[in-house]
Amino acid sequence: IPTEIGHLTQLRSLDLSHNSLSGTLPDKSWNNLRQLHTLDVSHNSLTGSLPSSWKMPYLEYLKLNDNLWTGWMPDPLYGSFL
């Protein structure tokens, strides 16, 4: 997943589902996505965990299913993005 997506500071919705993506989600490079409301990375081969450094206060819809997640996921999930 390109870290350059983090430069799209006004992005409100990002759907990367069903793209055969592998690897981990970008960490701090996505912190500029503060306007993001929807993120769908389902149906890929992503690994690791959600970056604890993400700051996405408007995130309302997060779809993560059907990946290869390992490690830590925030609990409650929404609390980590405020």
Biopython code that builds the backbone (N, CA, C, O; Angstrom):
import numpy as np
from Bio.PDB.StructureBuilder import StructureBuilder

atoms = [
    (1, "ILE", "N", (0.854, -1.172, 0.000)),
    (1, "ILE", "CA", (0.000, 0.000, 0.000)),
    (1, "ILE", "C", (0.897, 1.232, 0.000)),
    (1, "ILE", "O", (1.748, 1.370, 0.879)),
    (2, "PRO", "N", (0.728, 2.105, -0.944)),
    (2, "PRO", "CA", (1.598, 3.283, -1.021)),
    (2, "PRO", "C", (1.437, 4.214, 0.182)),
    (2, "PRO", "O", (0.319, 4.551, 0.571)),
    (3, "THR", "N", (2.545, 4.616, 0.754)),
    (3, "THR", "CA", (2.499, 5.570, 1.865)),
    (3, "THR", "C", (2.053, 6.944, 1.383)),
    (3, "THR", "O", (1.593, 7.762, 2.180)),
    (4, "GLU", "N", (2.184, 7.204, 0.085)),
    (4, "GLU", "CA", (1.800, 8.505, -0.479)),
    (4, "GLU", "C", (0.312, 8.806, -0.319)),
    (4, "GLU", "O", (-0.101, 9.961, -0.420)),
    (5, "ILE", "N", (-0.486, 7.784, -0.074)),
    (5, "ILE", "CA", (-1.909, 8.010, 0.191)),
    (5, "ILE", "C", (-2.061, 8.982, 1.362)),
    (5, "ILE", "O", (-3.036, 9.731, 1.433)),
    (6, "GLY", "N", (-1.114, 8.963, 2.258)),
    (6, "GLY", "CA", (-1.139, 9.870, 3.406)),
    (6, "GLY", "C", (-1.076, 11.334, 3.030)),
    (6, "GLY", "O", (-1.386, 12.186, 3.862)),
    (7, "HIS", "N", (-0.687, 11.660, 1.810)),
    (7, "HIS", "CA", (-0.643, 13.055, 1.351)),
    (7, "HIS", "C", (-2.021, 13.556, 0.925)),
    (7, "HIS", "O", (-2.191, 14.752, 0.687)),
    (8, "LEU", "N", (-2.991, 12.680, 0.827)),
    (8, "LEU", "CA", (-4.346, 13.054, 0.397)),
    (8, "LEU", "C", (-5.149, 13.489, 1.623)),
    (8, "LEU", "O", (-6.040, 12.771, 2.076)),
    (9, "THR", "N", (-4.831, 14.650, 2.144)),
    (9, "THR", "CA", (-5.347, 15.079, 3.442)),
    (9, "THR", "C", (-6.858, 15.290, 3.479)),
    (9, "THR", "O", (-7.440, 15.286, 4.564)),
    (10, "GLN", "N", (-7.507, 15.471, 2.346)),
    (10, "GLN", "CA", (-8.954, 15.675, 2.329)),
    (10, "GLN", "C", (-9.726, 14.399, 1.974)),
    (10, "GLN", "O", (-10.944, 14.436, 1.805)),
    (11, "LEU", "N", (-9.020, 13.282, 1.864)),
    (11, "LEU", "CA", (-9.652, 12.009, 1.515)),
    (11, "LEU", "C", (-10.676, 11.626, 2.575)),
    (11, "LEU", "O", (-10.380, 11.657, 3.769)),
    (12, "ARG", "N", (-11.878, 11.267, 2.142)),
    (12, "ARG", "CA", (-12.944, 10.908, 3.067)),
    (12, "ARG", "C", (-13.293, 9.421, 3.027)),
    (12, "ARG", "O", (-13.810, 8.878, 4.003)),
    (13, "SER", "N", (-13.014, 8.764, 1.908)),
    (13, "SER", "CA", (-13.340, 7.352, 1.769)),
    (13, "SER", "C", (-12.231, 6.657, 0.991)),
    (13, "SER", "O", (-11.759, 7.165, -0.026)),
    (14, "LEU", "N", (-11.821, 5.492, 1.477)),
    (14, "LEU", "CA", (-10.771, 4.720, 0.816)),
    (14, "LEU", "C", (-11.171, 3.250, 0.822)),
    (14, "LEU", "O", (-11.299, 2.634, 1.879)),
    (15, "ASP", "N", (-11.365, 2.701, -0.366)),
    (15, "ASP", "CA", (-11.740, 1.297, -0.515)),
    (15, "ASP", "C", (-10.624, 0.576, -1.254)),
    (15, "ASP", "O", (-10.446, 0.755, -2.459)),
    (16, "LEU", "N", (-9.877, -0.238, -0.527)),
    (16, "LEU", "CA", (-8.799, -1.035, -1.100)),
    (16, "LEU", "C", (-9.137, -2.521, -1.047)),
    (16, "LEU", "O", (-8.245, -3.366, -1.123)),
    (17, "SER", "N", (-10.400, -2.835, -0.920)),
    (17, "SER", "CA", (-10.823, -4.234, -0.799)),
    (17, "SER", "C", (-10.622, -4.993, -2.102)),
    (17, "SER", "O", (-10.611, -4.410, -3.186)),
    (18, "HIS", "N", (-10.465, -6.306, -1.973)),
    (18, "HIS", "CA", (-10.373, -7.221, -3.121)),
    (18, "HIS", "C", (-9.249, -6.825, -4.098)),
    (18, "HIS", "O", (-9.457, -6.821, -5.311)),
    (19, "ASN", "N", (-8.071, -6.496, -3.571)),
    (19, "ASN", "CA", (-6.958, -6.075, -4.422)),
    (19, "ASN", "C", (-5.722, -6.960, -4.292)),
    (19, "ASN", "O", (-4.666, -6.607, -4.817)),
    (20, "SER", "N", (-5.820, -8.079, -3.619)),
    (20, "SER", "CA", (-4.683, -8.982, -3.417)),
    (20, "SER", "C", (-3.495, -8.270, -2.771)),
    (20, "SER", "O", (-2.341, -8.571, -3.078)),
    (21, "LEU", "N", (-3.787, -7.323, -1.871)),
    (21, "LEU", "CA", (-2.726, -6.599, -1.165)),
    (21, "LEU", "C", (-2.113, -7.498, -0.102)),
    (21, "LEU", "O", (-2.803, -8.310, 0.514)),
    (22, "SER", "N", (-0.817, -7.347, 0.106)),
    (22, "SER", "CA", (-0.138, -8.099, 1.161)),
    (22, "SER", "C", (0.759, -7.141, 1.930)),
    (22, "SER", "O", (0.969, -6.000, 1.517)),
    (23, "GLY", "N", (1.282, -7.614, 3.045)),
    (23, "GLY", "CA", (2.123, -6.772, 3.877)),
    (23, "GLY", "C", (1.309, -6.139, 4.989)),
    (23, "GLY", "O", (0.219, -6.606, 5.321)),
    (24, "THR", "N", (1.846, -5.071, 5.561)),
    (24, "THR", "CA", (1.192, -4.400, 6.678)),
    (24, "THR", "C", (0.603, -3.068, 6.235)),
    (24, "THR", "O", (0.926, -2.552, 5.165)),
    (25, "LEU", "N", (-0.259, -2.528, 7.071)),
    (25, "LEU", "CA", (-0.827, -1.213, 6.810)),
    (25, "LEU", "C", (0.205, -0.141, 7.145)),
    (25, "LEU", "O", (0.968, -0.301, 8.097)),
    (26, "PRO", "N", (0.242, 0.953, 6.377)),
    (26, "PRO", "CA", (1.185, 2.036, 6.685)),
    (26, "PRO", "C", (0.953, 2.582, 8.087)),
    (26, "PRO", "O", (-0.180, 2.644, 8.565)),
    (27, "ASP", "N", (2.027, 2.969, 8.726)),
    (27, "ASP", "CA", (1.948, 3.454, 10.096)),
    (27, "ASP", "C", (1.760, 4.968, 10.100)),
    (27, "ASP", "O", (0.682, 5.447, 9.748)),
    (28, "LYS", "N", (2.743, 5.706, 10.476)),
    (28, "LYS", "CA", (2.633, 7.154, 10.651)),
    (28, "LYS", "C", (2.361, 7.912, 9.370)),
    (28, "LYS", "O", (1.849, 9.030, 9.423)),
    (29, "SER", "N", (2.681, 7.350, 8.236)),
    (29, "SER", "CA", (2.474, 8.057, 6.969)),
    (29, "SER", "C", (0.996, 8.301, 6.680)),
    (29, "SER", "O", (0.670, 9.146, 5.847)),
    (30, "TRP", "N", (0.105, 7.589, 7.340)),
    (30, "TRP", "CA", (-1.326, 7.786, 7.136)),
    (30, "TRP", "C", (-1.945, 8.703, 8.188)),
    (30, "TRP", "O", (-3.163, 8.882, 8.186)),
    (31, "ASN", "N", (-1.161, 9.284, 9.077)),
    (31, "ASN", "CA", (-1.709, 10.148, 10.121)),
    (31, "ASN", "C", (-2.350, 11.415, 9.577)),
    (31, "ASN", "O", (-3.127, 12.055, 10.285)),
    (32, "ASN", "N", (-2.049, 11.794, 8.342)),
    (32, "ASN", "CA", (-2.664, 12.980, 7.747)),
    (32, "ASN", "C", (-4.071, 12.718, 7.235)),
    (32, "ASN", "O", (-4.736, 13.647, 6.776)),
    (33, "LEU", "N", (-4.540, 11.485, 7.302)),
    (33, "LEU", "CA", (-5.878, 11.134, 6.808)),
    (33, "LEU", "C", (-6.929, 11.428, 7.880)),
    (33, "LEU", "O", (-7.778, 10.588, 8.178)),
    (34, "ARG", "N", (-6.862, 12.603, 8.440)),
    (34, "ARG", "CA", (-7.733, 12.963, 9.559)),
    (34, "ARG", "C", (-9.185, 13.158, 9.145)),
    (34, "ARG", "O", (-10.060, 13.168, 10.010)),
    (35, "GLN", "N", (-9.472, 13.312, 7.860)),
    (35, "GLN", "CA", (-10.847, 13.493, 7.385)),
    (35, "GLN", "C", (-11.494, 12.174, 6.957)),
    (35, "GLN", "O", (-12.652, 12.154, 6.540)),
    (36, "LEU", "N", (-10.751, 11.084, 7.061)),
    (36, "LEU", "CA", (-11.235, 9.790, 6.584)),
    (36, "LEU", "C", (-12.437, 9.320, 7.409)),
    (36, "LEU", "O", (-12.373, 9.256, 8.637)),
    (37, "HIS", "N", (-13.516, 8.999, 6.725)),
    (37, "HIS", "CA", (-14.732, 8.479, 7.359)),
    (37, "HIS", "C", (-14.883, 6.974, 7.126)),
    (37, "HIS", "O", (-15.431, 6.264, 7.969)),
    (38, "THR", "N", (-14.398, 6.495, 5.984)),
    (38, "THR", "CA", (-14.592, 5.099, 5.591)),
    (38, "THR", "C", (-13.266, 4.503, 5.136)),
    (38, "THR", "O", (-12.567, 5.083, 4.305)),
    (39, "LEU", "N", (-12.926, 3.341, 5.686)),
    (39, "LEU", "CA", (-11.736, 2.608, 5.255)),
    (39, "LEU", "C", (-12.098, 1.133, 5.131)),
    (39, "LEU", "O", (-12.524, 0.501, 6.098)),
    (40, "ASP", "N", (-11.924, 0.601, 3.938)),
    (40, "ASP", "CA", (-12.214, -0.814, 3.674)),
    (40, "ASP", "C", (-10.974, -1.459, 3.085)),
    (40, "ASP", "O", (-10.582, -1.155, 1.958)),
    (41, "VAL", "N", (-10.359, -2.350, 3.847)),
    (41, "VAL", "CA", (-9.198, -3.111, 3.365)),
    (41, "VAL", "C", (-9.499, -4.608, 3.407)),
    (41, "VAL", "O", (-8.585, -5.429, 3.490)),
    (42, "SER", "N", (-10.762, -4.952, 3.351)),
    (42, "SER", "CA", (-11.177, -6.354, 3.464)),
    (42, "SER", "C", (-10.788, -7.163, 2.227)),
    (42, "SER", "O", (-10.517, -6.612, 1.160)),
    (43, "HIS", "N", (-10.768, -8.468, 2.401)),
    (43, "HIS", "CA", (-10.530, -9.429, 1.320)),
    (43, "HIS", "C", (-9.182, -9.208, 0.617)),
    (43, "HIS", "O", (-9.112, -9.114, -0.609)),
    (44, "ASN", "N", (-8.131, -9.128, 1.414)),
    (44, "ASN", "CA", (-6.764, -9.041, 0.915)),
    (44, "ASN", "C", (-5.931, -10.076, 1.660)),
    (44, "ASN", "O", (-6.482, -11.040, 2.191)),
    (45, "SER", "N", (-4.639, -9.896, 1.709)),
    (45, "SER", "CA", (-3.758, -10.774, 2.475)),
    (45, "SER", "C", (-2.876, -9.936, 3.391)),
    (45, "SER", "O", (-1.675, -10.179, 3.506)),
    (46, "LEU", "N", (-3.478, -8.958, 4.035)),
    (46, "LEU", "CA", (-2.736, -8.072, 4.920)),
    (46, "LEU", "C", (-2.387, -8.789, 6.214)),
    (46, "LEU", "O", (-3.143, -9.634, 6.692)),
    (47, "THR", "N", (-1.242, -8.447, 6.771)),
    (47, "THR", "CA", (-0.756, -9.077, 8.000)),
    (47, "THR", "C", (-0.456, -8.007, 9.041)),
    (47, "THR", "O", (-0.591, -6.812, 8.779)),
    (48, "GLY", "N", (-0.055, -8.446, 10.204)),
    (48, "GLY", "CA", (0.284, -7.515, 11.270)),
    (48, "GLY", "C", (-0.953, -7.102, 12.040)),
    (48, "GLY", "O", (-1.890, -7.885, 12.202)),
    (49, "SER", "N", (-0.951, -5.866, 12.515)),
    (49, "SER", "CA", (-2.067, -5.345, 13.285)),
    (49, "SER", "C", (-2.337, -3.906, 12.865)),
    (49, "SER", "O", (-1.614, -3.342, 12.044)),
    (50, "LEU", "N", (-3.374, -3.325, 13.429)),
    (50, "LEU", "CA", (-3.672, -1.923, 13.132)),
    (50, "LEU", "C", (-2.623, -1.051, 13.799)),
    (50, "LEU", "O", (-2.303, -1.262, 14.969)),
    (51, "PRO", "N", (-2.086, -0.081, 13.083)),
    (51, "PRO", "CA", (-1.110, 0.818, 13.688)),
    (51, "PRO", "C", (-1.720, 1.618, 14.833)),
    (51, "PRO", "O", (-2.742, 2.280, 14.653)),
    (52, "SER", "N", (-1.108, 1.563, 15.988)),
    (52, "SER", "CA", (-1.635, 2.286, 17.152)),
    (52, "SER", "C", (-1.421, 3.789, 17.022)),
    (52, "SER", "O", (-1.998, 4.560, 17.789)),
    (53, "SER", "N", (-0.608, 4.214, 16.071)),
    (53, "SER", "CA", (-0.321, 5.644, 15.908)),
    (53, "SER", "C", (-1.343, 6.368, 15.043)),
    (53, "SER", "O", (-1.284, 7.593, 14.937)),
    (54, "TRP", "N", (-2.274, 5.657, 14.423)),
    (54, "TRP", "CA", (-3.255, 6.303, 13.552)),
    (54, "TRP", "C", (-4.089, 7.308, 14.340)),
    (54, "TRP", "O", (-4.497, 7.050, 15.472)),
    (55, "LYS", "N", (-4.334, 8.457, 13.717)),
    (55, "LYS", "CA", (-5.202, 9.490, 14.279)),
    (55, "LYS", "C", (-6.266, 9.800, 13.240)),
    (55, "LYS", "O", (-6.042, 10.606, 12.336)),
    (56, "MET", "N", (-7.416, 9.165, 13.367)),
    (56, "MET", "CA", (-8.517, 9.324, 12.418)),
    (56, "MET", "C", (-9.800, 9.594, 13.194)),
    (56, "MET", "O", (-10.612, 8.688, 13.379)),
    (57, "PRO", "N", (-9.992, 10.837, 13.653)),
    (57, "PRO", "CA", (-11.107, 11.133, 14.549)),
    (57, "PRO", "C", (-12.491, 10.996, 13.923)),
    (57, "PRO", "O", (-13.473, 10.864, 14.654)),
    (58, "TYR", "N", (-12.603, 11.022, 12.598)),
    (58, "TYR", "CA", (-13.906, 10.938, 11.946)),
    (58, "TYR", "C", (-14.213, 9.554, 11.386)),
    (58, "TYR", "O", (-15.251, 9.361, 10.752)),
    (59, "LEU", "N", (-13.336, 8.604, 11.608)),
    (59, "LEU", "CA", (-13.538, 7.264, 11.064)),
    (59, "LEU", "C", (-14.801, 6.640, 11.656)),
    (59, "LEU", "O", (-14.912, 6.466, 12.870)),
    (60, "GLU", "N", (-15.746, 6.309, 10.783)),
    (60, "GLU", "CA", (-17.015, 5.721, 11.200)),
    (60, "GLU", "C", (-17.188, 4.289, 10.725)),
    (60, "GLU", "O", (-17.908, 3.508, 11.345)),
    (61, "TYR", "N", (-16.532, 3.946, 9.632)),
    (61, "TYR", "CA", (-16.705, 2.629, 9.026)),
    (61, "TYR", "C", (-15.327, 2.052, 8.742)),
    (61, "TYR", "O", (-14.553, 2.617, 7.969)),
    (62, "LEU", "N", (-15.032, 0.932, 9.370)),
    (62, "LEU", "CA", (-13.742, 0.269, 9.206)),
    (62, "LEU", "C", (-13.995, -1.201, 8.924)),
    (62, "LEU", "O", (-14.535, -1.910, 9.774)),
    (63, "LYS", "N", (-13.615, -1.664, 7.751)),
    (63, "LYS", "CA", (-13.851, -3.059, 7.370)),
    (63, "LYS", "C", (-12.493, -3.733, 7.197)),
    (63, "LYS", "O", (-11.695, -3.328, 6.353)),
    (64, "LEU", "N", (-12.235, -4.762, 8.000)),
    (64, "LEU", "CA", (-10.935, -5.429, 8.064)),
    (64, "LEU", "C", (-10.990, -6.919, 7.745)),
    (64, "LEU", "O", (-9.945, -7.565, 7.666)),
    (65, "ASN", "N", (-12.160, -7.467, 7.562)),
    (65, "ASN", "CA", (-12.312, -8.919, 7.500)),
    (65, "ASN", "C", (-11.580, -9.567, 6.319)),
    (65, "ASN", "O", (-11.230, -8.913, 5.337)),
    (66, "ASP", "N", (-11.372, -10.846, 6.454)),
    (66, "ASP", "CA", (-10.750, -11.696, 5.431)),
    (66, "ASP", "C", (-9.351, -11.225, 5.039)),
    (66, "ASP", "O", (-9.056, -10.992, 3.867)),
    (67, "ASN", "N", (-8.508, -11.095, 6.049)),
    (67, "ASN", "CA", (-7.080, -10.838, 5.895)),
    (67, "ASN", "C", (-6.340, -11.843, 6.762)),
    (67, "ASN", "O", (-6.943, -12.800, 7.245)),
    (68, "LEU", "N", (-5.072, -11.647, 6.962)),
    (68, "LEU", "CA", (-4.251, -12.574, 7.743)),
    (68, "LEU", "C", (-3.689, -11.877, 8.978)),
    (68, "LEU", "O", (-2.506, -12.020, 9.286)),
    (69, "TRP", "N", (-4.519, -11.132, 9.677)),
    (69, "TRP", "CA", (-4.073, -10.325, 10.804)),
    (69, "TRP", "C", (-3.418, -11.167, 11.892)),
    (69, "TRP", "O", (-3.833, -12.294, 12.162)),
    (70, "THR", "N", (-2.405, -10.607, 12.497)),
    (70, "THR", "CA", (-1.762, -11.192, 13.671)),
    (70, "THR", "C", (-1.433, -10.055, 14.620)),
    (70, "THR", "O", (-1.349, -8.899, 14.205)),
    (71, "GLY", "N", (-1.253, -10.372, 15.862)),
    (71, "GLY", "CA", (-0.847, -9.333, 16.799)),
    (71, "GLY", "C", (-2.007, -8.566, 17.384)),
    (71, "GLY", "O", (-3.141, -9.043, 17.416)),
    (72, "TRP", "N", (-1.708, -7.392, 17.836)),
    (72, "TRP", "CA", (-2.594, -6.568, 18.639)),
    (72, "TRP", "C", (-3.603, -5.804, 17.804)),
    (72, "TRP", "O", (-3.271, -5.266, 16.748)),
    (73, "MET", "N", (-4.846, -5.760, 18.286)),
    (73, "MET", "CA", (-5.885, -4.899, 17.732)),
    (73, "MET", "C", (-6.429, -4.077, 18.901)),
    (73, "MET", "O", (-6.676, -4.625, 19.976)),
    (74, "PRO", "N", (-6.618, -2.783, 18.707)),
    (74, "PRO", "CA", (-7.099, -1.933, 19.802)),
    (74, "PRO", "C", (-8.443, -2.402, 20.339)),
    (74, "PRO", "O", (-9.286, -2.896, 19.591)),
    (75, "ASP", "N", (-8.632, -2.241, 21.646)),
    (75, "ASP", "CA", (-9.889, -2.600, 22.287)),
    (75, "ASP", "C", (-10.252, -1.522, 23.299)),
    (75, "ASP", "O", (-9.518, -1.369, 24.276)),
    (76, "PRO", "N", (-11.326, -0.768, 23.136)),
    (76, "PRO", "CA", (-12.199, -0.853, 21.975)),
    (76, "PRO", "C", (-11.534, -0.250, 20.754)),
    (76, "PRO", "O", (-10.758, 0.700, 20.859)),
    (77, "LEU", "N", (-11.839, -0.802, 19.615)),
    (77, "LEU", "CA", (-11.186, -0.429, 18.375)),
    (77, "LEU", "C", (-11.299, 1.056, 18.090)),
    (77, "LEU", "O", (-10.304, 1.692, 17.743)),
    (78, "TYR", "N", (-12.479, 1.617, 18.229)),
    (78, "TYR", "CA", (-12.690, 3.018, 17.867)),
    (78, "TYR", "C", (-11.899, 3.985, 18.743)),
    (78, "TYR", "O", (-11.586, 5.089, 18.298)),
    (79, "GLY", "N", (-11.576, 3.612, 19.946)),
    (79, "GLY", "CA", (-10.878, 4.500, 20.857)),
    (79, "GLY", "C", (-9.488, 4.885, 20.417)),
    (79, "GLY", "O", (-8.978, 5.922, 20.842)),
    (80, "SER", "N", (-8.868, 4.096, 19.591)),
    (80, "SER", "CA", (-7.503, 4.361, 19.157)),
    (80, "SER", "C", (-7.413, 5.420, 18.068)),
    (80, "SER", "O", (-6.322, 5.913, 17.778)),
    (81, "PHE", "N", (-8.521, 5.773, 17.469)),
    (81, "PHE", "CA", (-8.480, 6.683, 16.338)),
    (81, "PHE", "C", (-8.894, 8.098, 16.723)),
    (81, "PHE", "O", (-8.951, 8.972, 15.858)),
    (82, "LEU", "N", (-9.178, 8.341, 17.977)),
    (82, "LEU", "CA", (-9.635, 9.674, 18.400)),
    (82, "LEU", "C", (-8.477, 10.564, 18.763)),
    (82, "LEU", "O", (-8.680, 11.719, 19.140)),
]
sb = StructureBuilder()
sb.init_structure("model")
sb.init_model(0)
sb.init_chain("A")
sb.init_seg("    ")
for serial, (resi, resn, name, xyz) in enumerate(atoms, 1):
    if name == "N":
        sb.init_residue(resn, " ", resi, " ")
    sb.init_atom(name, np.array(xyz, "f"), 0.0, 1.0, " ", f" {name:<3s}", serial, name[0])
structure = sb.get_structure()
